[in-house]
Structure formats: structure tokens, C-alpha cells
Amino acid sequence: MGNFLAIVSYIEDNLMHVEVTADNLKANNQEERVFEVNVTFAVSTPPKPVIPTTYFDGMLYLEGKRRVNNFYLV
């Protein structure tokens, strides 16, 4: 059985950063695998800005900001 969580963590101009966490639990041996993917999209219409309201949201926001800023360097 697997679950995933996708969070828009940062938006700047027309760039939107999304962090996706997926986990897969094998019932027979209780082994769990967790995967994390970070994706930055260029969108045609800028969405509403992300405003963190908790410490966890703030950390996601900072990580997304770092990744978007590094995106410009590539």
C-alpha cells in the first residue's frame, strides 16, 4: 500500500515549487520505503503566494525558496 503527499511550498513570479513525499509499506515484512521528489514548474498564470503559518510550513517554504533560487543558476 502506498500514500503520497504533495505540497506547494514556494511561489516566485511564474515558478511554483512542489515537494512530493511518497511512502510504500510492504505488509509481509513491515518494510517501509519513503521517496521525496522536488519539482519546480513554470506556470503561465502566477498563483496566489504561499504564506507559511506554522514552523513546519516555514521550513518547507525556505527549502522551496532555496531550490527555486538554485533553479535560476542552472
mmCIF file of the N, C-alpha and C atoms, coordinates in Angstrom:
data_MODEL
# 
_entry.id   MODEL 
# 
loop_
_atom_site.group_PDB 
_atom_site.id 
_atom_site.type_symbol 
_atom_site.label_atom_id 
_atom_site.label_alt_id 
_atom_site.label_comp_id 
_atom_site.label_asym_id 
_atom_site.label_entity_id 
_atom_site.label_seq_id 
_atom_site.pdbx_PDB_ins_code 
_atom_site.Cartn_x 
_atom_site.Cartn_y 
_atom_site.Cartn_z 
_atom_site.occupancy 
_atom_site.B_iso_or_equiv 
_atom_site.pdbx_formal_charge 
_atom_site.auth_seq_id 
_atom_site.auth_comp_id 
_atom_site.auth_asym_id 
_atom_site.auth_atom_id 
_atom_site.pdbx_PDB_model_num 
ATOM 1   N N  . MET A 1 1  ? 0.846  -1.167 0.000   1.00 0.00 ? 1  MET A N  1 
ATOM 2   C CA . MET A 1 1  ? 0.000  0.000  0.000   1.00 0.00 ? 1  MET A CA 1 
ATOM 3   C C  . MET A 1 1  ? 0.891  1.229  0.000   1.00 0.00 ? 1  MET A C  1 
ATOM 4   N N  . GLY A 1 2  ? 0.518  2.261  -0.740  1.00 0.00 ? 2  GLY A N  1 
ATOM 5   C CA . GLY A 1 2  ? 1.318  3.467  -0.807  1.00 0.00 ? 2  GLY A CA 1 
ATOM 6   C C  . GLY A 1 2  ? 0.474  4.715  -0.635  1.00 0.00 ? 2  GLY A C  1 
ATOM 7   N N  . ASN A 1 3  ? 1.091  5.730  -0.124  1.00 0.00 ? 3  ASN A N  1 
ATOM 8   C CA . ASN A 1 3  ? 0.459  7.032  0.049   1.00 0.00 ? 3  ASN A CA 1 
ATOM 9   C C  . ASN A 1 3  ? 1.409  8.087  -0.469  1.00 0.00 ? 3  ASN A C  1 
ATOM 10  N N  . PHE A 1 4  ? 0.861  9.234  -0.851  1.00 0.00 ? 4  PHE A N  1 
ATOM 11  C CA . PHE A 1 4  ? 1.731  10.338 -1.207  1.00 0.00 ? 4  PHE A CA 1 
ATOM 12  C C  . PHE A 1 4  ? 1.122  11.640 -0.730  1.00 0.00 ? 4  PHE A C  1 
ATOM 13  N N  . LEU A 1 5  ? 1.988  12.627 -0.573  1.00 0.00 ? 5  LEU A N  1 
ATOM 14  C CA . LEU A 1 5  ? 1.591  13.955 -0.136  1.00 0.00 ? 5  LEU A CA 1 
ATOM 15  C C  . LEU A 1 5  ? 2.314  14.960 -1.013  1.00 0.00 ? 5  LEU A C  1 
ATOM 16  N N  . ALA A 1 6  ? 1.584  15.846 -1.657  1.00 0.00 ? 6  ALA A N  1 
ATOM 17  C CA . ALA A 1 6  ? 2.171  16.892 -2.491  1.00 0.00 ? 6  ALA A CA 1 
ATOM 18  C C  . ALA A 1 6  ? 1.850  18.245 -1.867  1.00 0.00 ? 6  ALA A C  1 
ATOM 19  N N  . ILE A 1 7  ? 2.885  19.058 -1.686  1.00 0.00 ? 7  ILE A N  1 
ATOM 20  C CA . ILE A 1 7  ? 2.723  20.367 -1.043  1.00 0.00 ? 7  ILE A CA 1 
ATOM 21  C C  . ILE A 1 7  ? 3.378  21.428 -1.911  1.00 0.00 ? 7  ILE A C  1 
ATOM 22  N N  . VAL A 1 8  ? 2.628  22.472 -2.255  1.00 0.00 ? 8  VAL A N  1 
ATOM 23  C CA . VAL A 1 8  ? 3.208  23.639 -2.909  1.00 0.00 ? 8  VAL A CA 1 
ATOM 24  C C  . VAL A 1 8  ? 3.880  24.436 -1.801  1.00 0.00 ? 8  VAL A C  1 
ATOM 25  N N  . SER A 1 9  ? 5.224  24.502 -1.858  1.00 0.00 ? 9  SER A N  1 
ATOM 26  C CA . SER A 1 9  ? 5.945  25.114 -0.739  1.00 0.00 ? 9  SER A CA 1 
ATOM 27  C C  . SER A 1 9  ? 6.418  26.533 -1.010  1.00 0.00 ? 9  SER A C  1 
ATOM 28  N N  . TYR A 1 10 ? 6.517  26.929 -2.290  1.00 0.00 ? 10 TYR A N  1 
ATOM 29  C CA . TYR A 1 10 ? 7.053  28.261 -2.580  1.00 0.00 ? 10 TYR A CA 1 
ATOM 30  C C  . TYR A 1 10 ? 6.620  28.687 -3.972  1.00 0.00 ? 10 TYR A C  1 
ATOM 31  N N  . ILE A 1 11 ? 6.296  29.969 -4.125  1.00 0.00 ? 11 ILE A N  1 
ATOM 32  C CA . ILE A 1 11 ? 5.937  30.535 -5.423  1.00 0.00 ? 11 ILE A CA 1 
ATOM 33  C C  . ILE A 1 11 ? 6.687  31.847 -5.589  1.00 0.00 ? 11 ILE A C  1 
ATOM 34  N N  . GLU A 1 12 ? 7.314  31.994 -6.754  1.00 0.00 ? 12 GLU A N  1 
ATOM 35  C CA . GLU A 1 12 ? 8.006  33.245 -7.082  1.00 0.00 ? 12 GLU A CA 1 
ATOM 36  C C  . GLU A 1 12 ? 7.755  33.552 -8.547  1.00 0.00 ? 12 GLU A C  1 
ATOM 37  N N  . ASP A 1 13 ? 7.159  34.685 -8.821  1.00 0.00 ? 13 ASP A N  1 
ATOM 38  C CA . ASP A 1 13 ? 6.788  35.076 -10.185 1.00 0.00 ? 13 ASP A CA 1 
ATOM 39  C C  . ASP A 1 13 ? 5.954  33.967 -10.816 1.00 0.00 ? 13 ASP A C  1 
ATOM 40  N N  . ASN A 1 14 ? 6.477  33.337 -11.865 1.00 0.00 ? 14 ASN A N  1 
ATOM 41  C CA . ASN A 1 14 ? 5.721  32.264 -12.517 1.00 0.00 ? 14 ASN A CA 1 
ATOM 42  C C  . ASN A 1 14 ? 6.278  30.879 -12.183 1.00 0.00 ? 14 ASN A C  1 
ATOM 43  N N  . LEU A 1 15 ? 7.136  30.777 -11.155 1.00 0.00 ? 15 LEU A N  1 
ATOM 44  C CA . LEU A 1 15 ? 7.694  29.489 -10.747 1.00 0.00 ? 15 LEU A CA 1 
ATOM 45  C C  . LEU A 1 15 ? 6.995  28.989 -9.482  1.00 0.00 ? 15 LEU A C  1 
ATOM 46  N N  . MET A 1 16 ? 6.641  27.705 -9.501  1.00 0.00 ? 16 MET A N  1 
ATOM 47  C CA . MET A 1 16 ? 5.956  27.093 -8.374  1.00 0.00 ? 16 MET A CA 1 
ATOM 48  C C  . MET A 1 16 ? 6.722  25.829 -7.985  1.00 0.00 ? 16 MET A C  1 
ATOM 49  N N  . HIS A 1 17 ? 7.149  25.762 -6.727  1.00 0.00 ? 17 HIS A N  1 
ATOM 50  C CA . HIS A 1 17 ? 7.890  24.599 -6.253  1.00 0.00 ? 17 HIS A CA 1 
ATOM 51  C C  . HIS A 1 17 ? 6.947  23.666 -5.503  1.00 0.00 ? 17 HIS A C  1 
ATOM 52  N N  . VAL A 1 18 ? 7.020  22.368 -5.845  1.00 0.00 ? 18 VAL A N  1 
ATOM 53  C CA . VAL A 1 18 ? 6.170  21.354 -5.219  1.00 0.00 ? 18 VAL A CA 1 
ATOM 54  C C  . VAL A 1 18 ? 7.055  20.261 -4.645  1.00 0.00 ? 18 VAL A C  1 
ATOM 55  N N  . GLU A 1 19 ? 6.807  19.899 -3.396  1.00 0.00 ? 19 GLU A N  1 
ATOM 56  C CA . GLU A 1 19 ? 7.515  18.785 -2.766  1.00 0.00 ? 19 GLU A CA 1 
ATOM 57  C C  . GLU A 1 19 ? 6.539  17.625 -2.642  1.00 0.00 ? 19 GLU A C  1 
ATOM 58  N N  . VAL A 1 20 ? 6.943  16.467 -3.181  1.00 0.00 ? 20 VAL A N  1 
ATOM 59  C CA . VAL A 1 20 ? 6.103  15.272 -3.134  1.00 0.00 ? 20 VAL A CA 1 
ATOM 60  C C  . VAL A 1 20 ? 6.818  14.213 -2.304  1.00 0.00 ? 20 VAL A C  1 
ATOM 61  N N  . THR A 1 21 ? 6.128  13.694 -1.296  1.00 0.00 ? 21 THR A N  1 
ATOM 62  C CA . THR A 1 21 ? 6.650  12.609 -0.469  1.00 0.00 ? 21 THR A CA 1 
ATOM 63  C C  . THR A 1 21 ? 5.751  11.397 -0.674  1.00 0.00 ? 21 THR A C  1 
ATOM 64  N N  . ALA A 1 22 ? 6.365  10.276 -1.020  1.00 0.00 ? 22 ALA A N  1 
ATOM 65  C CA . ALA A 1 22 ? 5.608  9.034  -1.234  1.00 0.00 ? 22 ALA A CA 1 
ATOM 66  C C  . ALA A 1 22 ? 6.187  7.952  -0.348  1.00 0.00 ? 22 ALA A C  1 
ATOM 67  N N  . ASP A 1 23 ? 5.311  7.145  0.226   1.00 0.00 ? 23 ASP A N  1 
ATOM 68  C CA . ASP A 1 23 ? 5.794  6.022  1.027   1.00 0.00 ? 23 ASP A CA 1 
ATOM 69  C C  . ASP A 1 23 ? 5.122  4.743  0.552   1.00 0.00 ? 23 ASP A C  1 
ATOM 70  N N  . ASN A 1 24 ? 5.833  3.659  0.722   1.00 0.00 ? 24 ASN A N  1 
ATOM 71  C CA . ASN A 1 24 ? 5.356  2.349  0.305   1.00 0.00 ? 24 ASN A CA 1 
ATOM 72  C C  . ASN A 1 24 ? 5.634  1.377  1.439   1.00 0.00 ? 24 ASN A C  1 
ATOM 73  N N  . LEU A 1 25 ? 4.594  0.776  1.977   1.00 0.00 ? 25 LEU A N  1 
ATOM 74  C CA . LEU A 1 25 ? 4.725  -0.160 3.089   1.00 0.00 ? 25 LEU A CA 1 
ATOM 75  C C  . LEU A 1 25 ? 4.385  -1.558 2.598   1.00 0.00 ? 25 LEU A C  1 
ATOM 76  N N  . LYS A 1 26 ? 5.344  -2.474 2.749   1.00 0.00 ? 26 LYS A N  1 
ATOM 77  C CA . LYS A 1 26 ? 5.114  -3.861 2.378   1.00 0.00 ? 26 LYS A CA 1 
ATOM 78  C C  . LYS A 1 26 ? 4.597  -4.601 3.607   1.00 0.00 ? 26 LYS A C  1 
ATOM 79  N N  . ALA A 1 27 ? 3.394  -5.146 3.492   1.00 0.00 ? 27 ALA A N  1 
ATOM 80  C CA . ALA A 1 27 ? 2.733  -5.764 4.646   1.00 0.00 ? 27 ALA A CA 1 
ATOM 81  C C  . ALA A 1 27 ? 3.444  -7.024 5.131   1.00 0.00 ? 27 ALA A C  1 
ATOM 82  N N  . ASN A 1 28 ? 4.075  -7.763 4.232   1.00 0.00 ? 28 ASN A N  1 
ATOM 83  C CA . ASN A 1 28 ? 4.647  -9.043 4.643   1.00 0.00 ? 28 ASN A CA 1 
ATOM 84  C C  . ASN A 1 28 ? 5.871  -8.899 5.543   1.00 0.00 ? 28 ASN A C  1 
ATOM 85  N N  . ASN A 1 29 ? 6.683  -7.883 5.352   1.00 0.00 ? 29 ASN A N  1 
ATOM 86  C CA . ASN A 1 29 ? 7.871  -7.759 6.201   1.00 0.00 ? 29 ASN A CA 1 
ATOM 87  C C  . ASN A 1 29 ? 7.971  -6.395 6.901   1.00 0.00 ? 29 ASN A C  1 
ATOM 88  N N  . GLN A 1 30 ? 6.891  -5.638 6.862   1.00 0.00 ? 30 GLN A N  1 
ATOM 89  C CA . GLN A 1 30 ? 6.832  -4.335 7.538   1.00 0.00 ? 30 GLN A CA 1 
ATOM 90  C C  . GLN A 1 30 ? 7.919  -3.372 7.076   1.00 0.00 ? 30 GLN A C  1 
ATOM 91  N N  . GLU A 1 31 ? 8.398  -3.552 5.862   1.00 0.00 ? 31 GLU A N  1 
ATOM 92  C CA . GLU A 1 31 ? 9.436  -2.664 5.328   1.00 0.00 ? 31 GLU A CA 1 
ATOM 93  C C  . GLU A 1 31 ? 8.771  -1.420 4.741   1.00 0.00 ? 31 GLU A C  1 
ATOM 94  N N  . GLU A 1 32 ? 9.295  -0.266 5.095   1.00 0.00 ? 32 GLU A N  1 
ATOM 95  C CA . GLU A 1 32 ? 8.744  0.984  4.577   1.00 0.00 ? 32 GLU A CA 1 
ATOM 96  C C  . GLU A 1 32 ? 9.816  1.710  3.776   1.00 0.00 ? 32 GLU A C  1 
ATOM 97  N N  . ARG A 1 33 ? 9.431  2.191  2.615   1.00 0.00 ? 33 ARG A N  1 
ATOM 98  C CA . ARG A 1 33 ? 10.329 2.996  1.783   1.00 0.00 ? 33 ARG A CA 1 
ATOM 99  C C  . ARG A 1 33 ? 9.691  4.366  1.607   1.00 0.00 ? 33 ARG A C  1 
ATOM 100 N N  . VAL A 1 34 ? 10.485 5.394  1.772   1.00 0.00 ? 34 VAL A N  1 
ATOM 101 C CA . VAL A 1 34 ? 9.993  6.757  1.625   1.00 0.00 ? 34 VAL A CA 1 
ATOM 102 C C  . VAL A 1 34 ? 10.802 7.441  0.528   1.00 0.00 ? 34 VAL A C  1 
ATOM 103 N N  . PHE A 1 35 ? 10.096 8.059  -0.398  1.00 0.00 ? 35 PHE A N  1 
ATOM 104 C CA . PHE A 1 35 ? 10.727 8.757  -1.500  1.00 0.00 ? 35 PHE A CA 1 
ATOM 105 C C  . PHE A 1 35 ? 10.304 10.217 -1.456  1.00 0.00 ? 35 PHE A C  1 
ATOM 106 N N  . GLU A 1 36 ? 11.224 11.101 -1.795  1.00 0.00 ? 36 GLU A N  1 
ATOM 107 C CA . GLU A 1 36 ? 10.912 12.526 -1.841  1.00 0.00 ? 36 GLU A CA 1 
ATOM 108 C C  . GLU A 1 36 ? 11.353 13.070 -3.188  1.00 0.00 ? 36 GLU A C  1 
ATOM 109 N N  . VAL A 1 37 ? 10.466 13.809 -3.833  1.00 0.00 ? 37 VAL A N  1 
ATOM 110 C CA . VAL A 1 37 ? 10.746 14.412 -5.130  1.00 0.00 ? 37 VAL A CA 1 
ATOM 111 C C  . VAL A 1 37 ? 10.435 15.896 -5.027  1.00 0.00 ? 37 VAL A C  1 
ATOM 112 N N  . ASN A 1 38 ? 11.345 16.719 -5.518  1.00 0.00 ? 38 ASN A N  1 
ATOM 113 C CA . ASN A 1 38 ? 11.135 18.156 -5.546  1.00 0.00 ? 38 ASN A CA 1 
ATOM 114 C C  . ASN A 1 38 ? 11.076 18.596 -6.999  1.00 0.00 ? 38 ASN A C  1 
ATOM 115 N N  . VAL A 1 39 ? 10.000 19.311 -7.348  1.00 0.00 ? 39 VAL A N  1 
ATOM 116 C CA . VAL A 1 39 ? 9.766  19.712 -8.728  1.00 0.00 ? 39 VAL A CA 1 
ATOM 117 C C  . VAL A 1 39 ? 9.452  21.195 -8.752  1.00 0.00 ? 39 VAL A C  1 
ATOM 118 N N  . THR A 1 40 ? 10.040 21.908 -9.722  1.00 0.00 ? 40 THR A N  1 
ATOM 119 C CA . THR A 1 40 ? 9.720  23.318 -9.926  1.00 0.00 ? 40 THR A CA 1 
ATOM 120 C C  . THR A 1 40 ? 9.065  23.451 -11.289 1.00 0.00 ? 40 THR A C  1 
ATOM 121 N N  . PHE A 1 41 ? 7.870  24.027 -11.297 1.00 0.00 ? 41 PHE A N  1 
ATOM 122 C CA . PHE A 1 41 ? 7.105  24.216 -12.522 1.00 0.00 ? 41 PHE A CA 1 
ATOM 123 C C  . PHE A 1 41 ? 7.109  25.685 -12.915 1.00 0.00 ? 41 PHE A C  1 
ATOM 124 N N  . ALA A 1 42 ? 7.124  25.947 -14.209 1.00 0.00 ? 42 ALA A N  1 
ATOM 125 C CA . ALA A 1 42 ? 6.873  27.290 -14.726 1.00 0.00 ? 42 ALA A CA 1 
ATOM 126 C C  . ALA A 1 42 ? 5.419  27.310 -15.167 1.00 0.00 ? 42 ALA A C  1 
ATOM 127 N N  . VAL A 1 43 ? 4.645  28.223 -14.614 1.00 0.00 ? 43 VAL A N  1 
ATOM 128 C CA . VAL A 1 43 ? 3.220  28.295 -14.918 1.00 0.00 ? 43 VAL A CA 1 
ATOM 129 C C  . VAL A 1 43 ? 2.916  29.585 -15.675 1.00 0.00 ? 43 VAL A C  1 
ATOM 130 N N  . SER A 1 44 ? 1.871  29.567 -16.481 1.00 0.00 ? 44 SER A N  1 
ATOM 131 C CA . SER A 1 44 ? 1.550  30.739 -17.297 1.00 0.00 ? 44 SER A CA 1 
ATOM 132 C C  . SER A 1 44 ? 0.897  31.852 -16.474 1.00 0.00 ? 44 SER A C  1 
ATOM 133 N N  . THR A 1 45 ? 0.082  31.475 -15.506 1.00 0.00 ? 45 THR A N  1 
ATOM 134 C CA . THR A 1 45 ? -0.564 32.460 -14.638 1.00 0.00 ? 45 THR A CA 1 
ATOM 135 C C  . THR A 1 45 ? -0.061 32.266 -13.217 1.00 0.00 ? 45 THR A C  1 
ATOM 136 N N  . PRO A 1 46 ? 0.620  33.266 -12.654 1.00 0.00 ? 46 PRO A N  1 
ATOM 137 C CA . PRO A 1 46 ? 1.134  33.112 -11.295 1.00 0.00 ? 46 PRO A CA 1 
ATOM 138 C C  . PRO A 1 46 ? 0.012  32.867 -10.286 1.00 0.00 ? 46 PRO A C  1 
ATOM 139 N N  . PRO A 1 47 ? 0.132  31.801 -9.483  1.00 0.00 ? 47 PRO A N  1 
ATOM 140 C CA . PRO A 1 47 ? -0.877 31.535 -8.446  1.00 0.00 ? 47 PRO A CA 1 
ATOM 141 C C  . PRO A 1 47 ? -0.699 32.455 -7.251  1.00 0.00 ? 47 PRO A C  1 
ATOM 142 N N  . LYS A 1 48 ? -1.610 32.321 -6.297  1.00 0.00 ? 48 LYS A N  1 
ATOM 143 C CA . LYS A 1 48 ? -1.518 33.107 -5.069  1.00 0.00 ? 48 LYS A CA 1 
ATOM 144 C C  . LYS A 1 48 ? -0.241 32.739 -4.324  1.00 0.00 ? 48 LYS A C  1 
ATOM 145 N N  . PRO A 1 49 ? 0.361  33.690 -3.609  1.00 0.00 ? 49 PRO A N  1 
ATOM 146 C CA . PRO A 1 49 ? 1.596  33.386 -2.879  1.00 0.00 ? 49 PRO A CA 1 
ATOM 147 C C  . PRO A 1 49 ? 1.364  32.412 -1.725  1.00 0.00 ? 49 PRO A C  1 
ATOM 148 N N  . VAL A 1 50 ? 2.420  31.708 -1.368  1.00 0.00 ? 50 VAL A N  1 
ATOM 149 C CA . VAL A 1 50 ? 2.395  30.796 -0.225  1.00 0.00 ? 50 VAL A CA 1 
ATOM 150 C C  . VAL A 1 50 ? 2.764  31.596 1.018   1.00 0.00 ? 50 VAL A C  1 
ATOM 151 N N  . ILE A 1 51 ? 1.947  31.509 2.049   1.00 0.00 ? 51 ILE A N  1 
ATOM 152 C CA . ILE A 1 51 ? 2.223  32.195 3.310   1.00 0.00 ? 51 ILE A CA 1 
ATOM 153 C C  . ILE A 1 51 ? 2.284  31.139 4.412   1.00 0.00 ? 51 ILE A C  1 
ATOM 154 N N  . PRO A 1 52 ? 3.491  30.827 4.911   1.00 0.00 ? 52 PRO A N  1 
ATOM 155 C CA . PRO A 1 52 ? 3.598  29.808 5.957   1.00 0.00 ? 52 PRO A CA 1 
ATOM 156 C C  . PRO A 1 52 ? 2.953  30.266 7.257   1.00 0.00 ? 52 PRO A C  1 
ATOM 157 N N  . THR A 1 53 ? 2.254  29.320 7.915   1.00 0.00 ? 53 THR A N  1 
ATOM 158 C CA . THR A 1 53 ? 1.584  29.659 9.170   1.00 0.00 ? 53 THR A CA 1 
ATOM 159 C C  . THR A 1 53 ? 2.113  28.863 10.357  1.00 0.00 ? 53 THR A C  1 
ATOM 160 N N  . THR A 1 54 ? 2.918  27.835 10.093  1.00 0.00 ? 54 THR A N  1 
ATOM 161 C CA . THR A 1 54 ? 3.498  27.029 11.170  1.00 0.00 ? 54 THR A CA 1 
ATOM 162 C C  . THR A 1 54 ? 4.994  26.915 10.942  1.00 0.00 ? 54 THR A C  1 
ATOM 163 N N  . TYR A 1 55 ? 5.689  26.420 11.933  1.00 0.00 ? 55 TYR A N  1 
ATOM 164 C CA . TYR A 1 55 ? 7.129  26.198 11.810  1.00 0.00 ? 55 TYR A CA 1 
ATOM 165 C C  . TYR A 1 55 ? 7.415  25.231 10.660  1.00 0.00 ? 55 TYR A C  1 
ATOM 166 N N  . PHE A 1 56 ? 6.659  24.139 10.580  1.00 0.00 ? 56 PHE A N  1 
ATOM 167 C CA . PHE A 1 56 ? 6.836  23.146 9.521   1.00 0.00 ? 56 PHE A CA 1 
ATOM 168 C C  . PHE A 1 56 ? 6.644  23.793 8.146   1.00 0.00 ? 56 PHE A C  1 
ATOM 169 N N  . ASP A 1 57 ? 5.590  24.588 8.001   1.00 0.00 ? 57 ASP A N  1 
ATOM 170 C CA . ASP A 1 57 ? 5.346  25.286 6.739   1.00 0.00 ? 57 ASP A CA 1 
ATOM 171 C C  . ASP A 1 57 ? 6.489  26.249 6.419   1.00 0.00 ? 57 ASP A C  1 
ATOM 172 N N  . GLY A 1 58 ? 7.013  26.909 7.434   1.00 0.00 ? 58 GLY A N  1 
ATOM 173 C CA . GLY A 1 58 ? 8.127  27.829 7.239   1.00 0.00 ? 58 GLY A CA 1 
ATOM 174 C C  . GLY A 1 58 ? 9.378  27.125 6.737   1.00 0.00 ? 58 GLY A C  1 
ATOM 175 N N  . MET A 1 59 ? 9.649  25.940 7.264   1.00 0.00 ? 59 MET A N  1 
ATOM 176 C CA . MET A 1 59 ? 10.811 25.174 6.808   1.00 0.00 ? 59 MET A CA 1 
ATOM 177 C C  . MET A 1 59 ? 10.626 24.697 5.361   1.00 0.00 ? 59 MET A C  1 
ATOM 178 N N  . LEU A 1 60 ? 9.407  24.276 5.020   1.00 0.00 ? 60 LEU A N  1 
ATOM 179 C CA . LEU A 1 60 ? 9.121  23.901 3.633   1.00 0.00 ? 60 LEU A CA 1 
ATOM 180 C C  . LEU A 1 60 ? 9.285  25.097 2.706   1.00 0.00 ? 60 LEU A C  1 
ATOM 181 N N  . TYR A 1 61 ? 8.818  26.255 3.160   1.00 0.00 ? 61 TYR A N  1 
ATOM 182 C CA . TYR A 1 61 ? 8.928  27.493 2.383   1.00 0.00 ? 61 TYR A CA 1 
ATOM 183 C C  . TYR A 1 61 ? 10.396 27.826 2.109   1.00 0.00 ? 61 TYR A C  1 
ATOM 184 N N  . LEU A 1 62 ? 11.230 27.770 3.144   1.00 0.00 ? 62 LEU A N  1 
ATOM 185 C CA . LEU A 1 62 ? 12.651 28.077 2.961   1.00 0.00 ? 62 LEU A CA 1 
ATOM 186 C C  . LEU A 1 62 ? 13.336 27.087 2.028   1.00 0.00 ? 62 LEU A C  1 
ATOM 187 N N  . GLU A 1 63 ? 13.019 25.808 2.170   1.00 0.00 ? 63 GLU A N  1 
ATOM 188 C CA . GLU A 1 63 ? 13.594 24.793 1.287   1.00 0.00 ? 63 GLU A CA 1 
ATOM 189 C C  . GLU A 1 63 ? 13.154 25.032 -0.158  1.00 0.00 ? 63 GLU A C  1 
ATOM 190 N N  . GLY A 1 64 ? 11.886 25.349 -0.354  1.00 0.00 ? 64 GLY A N  1 
ATOM 191 C CA . GLY A 1 64 ? 11.389 25.647 -1.695  1.00 0.00 ? 64 GLY A CA 1 
ATOM 192 C C  . GLY A 1 64 ? 12.051 26.882 -2.276  1.00 0.00 ? 64 GLY A C  1 
ATOM 193 N N  . LYS A 1 65 ? 12.228 27.917 -1.453  1.00 0.00 ? 65 LYS A N  1 
ATOM 194 C CA . LYS A 1 65 ? 12.893 29.147 -1.908  1.00 0.00 ? 65 LYS A CA 1 
ATOM 195 C C  . LYS A 1 65 ? 14.330 28.860 -2.335  1.00 0.00 ? 65 LYS A C  1 
ATOM 196 N N  . ARG A 1 66 ? 15.042 28.070 -1.557  1.00 0.00 ? 66 ARG A N  1 
ATOM 197 C CA . ARG A 1 66 ? 16.420 27.713 -1.916  1.00 0.00 ? 66 ARG A CA 1 
ATOM 198 C C  . ARG A 1 66 ? 16.458 26.972 -3.247  1.00 0.00 ? 66 ARG A C  1 
ATOM 199 N N  . ARG A 1 67 ? 15.543 26.038 -3.431  1.00 0.00 ? 67 ARG A N  1 
ATOM 200 C CA . ARG A 1 67 ? 15.528 25.261 -4.670  1.00 0.00 ? 67 ARG A CA 1 
ATOM 201 C C  . ARG A 1 67 ? 15.170 26.129 -5.875  1.00 0.00 ? 67 ARG A C  1 
ATOM 202 N N  . VAL A 1 68 ? 14.216 27.051 -5.717  1.00 0.00 ? 68 VAL A N  1 
ATOM 203 C CA . VAL A 1 68 ? 13.852 27.938 -6.827  1.00 0.00 ? 68 VAL A CA 1 
ATOM 204 C C  . VAL A 1 68 ? 15.017 28.871 -7.145  1.00 0.00 ? 68 VAL A C  1 
ATOM 205 N N  . ASN A 1 69 ? 15.677 29.401 -6.119  1.00 0.00 ? 69 ASN A N  1 
ATOM 206 C CA . ASN A 1 69 ? 16.821 30.276 -6.376  1.00 0.00 ? 69 ASN A CA 1 
ATOM 207 C C  . ASN A 1 69 ? 17.952 29.515 -7.072  1.00 0.00 ? 69 ASN A C  1 
ATOM 208 N N  . ASN A 1 70 ? 18.171 28.262 -6.724  1.00 0.00 ? 70 ASN A N  1 
ATOM 209 C CA . ASN A 1 70 ? 19.182 27.451 -7.402  1.00 0.00 ? 70 ASN A CA 1 
ATOM 210 C C  . ASN A 1 70 ? 18.730 27.076 -8.808  1.00 0.00 ? 70 ASN A C  1 
ATOM 211 N N  . PHE A 1 71 ? 17.420 27.029 -9.033  1.00 0.00 ? 71 PHE A N  1 
ATOM 212 C CA . PHE A 1 71 ? 16.864 26.738 -10.345 1.00 0.00 ? 71 PHE A CA 1 
ATOM 213 C C  . PHE A 1 71 ? 17.332 27.785 -11.357 1.00 0.00 ? 71 PHE A C  1 
ATOM 214 N N  . TYR A 1 72 ? 17.386 29.046 -10.924 1.00 0.00 ? 72 TYR A N  1 
ATOM 215 C CA . TYR A 1 72 ? 17.840 30.129 -11.799 1.00 0.00 ? 72 TYR A CA 1 
ATOM 216 C C  . TYR A 1 72 ? 19.313 29.961 -12.171 1.00 0.00 ? 72 TYR A C  1 
ATOM 217 N N  . LEU A 1 73 ? 20.112 29.330 -11.317 1.00 0.00 ? 73 LEU A N  1 
ATOM 218 C CA . LEU A 1 73 ? 21.546 29.190 -11.550 1.00 0.00 ? 73 LEU A CA 1 
ATOM 219 C C  . LEU A 1 73 ? 21.876 28.126 -12.578 1.00 0.00 ? 73 LEU A C  1 
ATOM 220 N N  . VAL A 1 74 ? 20.945 27.210 -12.822 1.00 0.00 ? 74 VAL A N  1 
ATOM 221 C CA . VAL A 1 74 ? 21.228 26.084 -13.734 1.00 0.00 ? 74 VAL A CA 1 
ATOM 222 C C  . VAL A 1 74 ? 21.113 26.515 -15.161 1.00 0.00 ? 74 VAL A C  1 
# 
